[in-house]
Amino acid sequence: MPDLHSVLLIAVCALVTMAVRFAPFLFFAGQETPPVIAYLGRVLPGALIGMLVIYCLKDISLLKAPFAAPELISCAVVVLLQWRGKNSLLSIVAGTVCYMLLI
């Protein structure tokens, strides 16, 4: 059974997460979205995905076996599935399964 500290910690994390997600709706209710927020909404998703890809591939080694093959094959699977099917969930799951099978 979880102790009180763990329950309170989870509750505080959940409240902070909800507050961060609800804040824009509270601050901009009934107003037009400021241009800066609209710009960030357009560019940040791609920038974050790029940063995550770089972070995930930063420790691969091209000089020793398996020469980054699992990572590169899995990335190719994700790119091809996303390009052909435009289904993000399928691309992510298939890339993860492919990587796990290859390692």
DASULVEN-V425267 format. One record per helix or strand of 3 or more residues. SS is the DSSP state (h for helix, s for strand). FROM is the first residue (numbers start at 1). TO is the last residue. If there is no record, write none. Layout:
# DASULVEN-V425267
ss->(SS	SS)
from->(FROM	FROM)
to->(TO	TO)
This chain:
# DASULVEN-V425267
ss->(h	h	h	h)
from->(4	35	69	88)
to->(27	57	85	102)
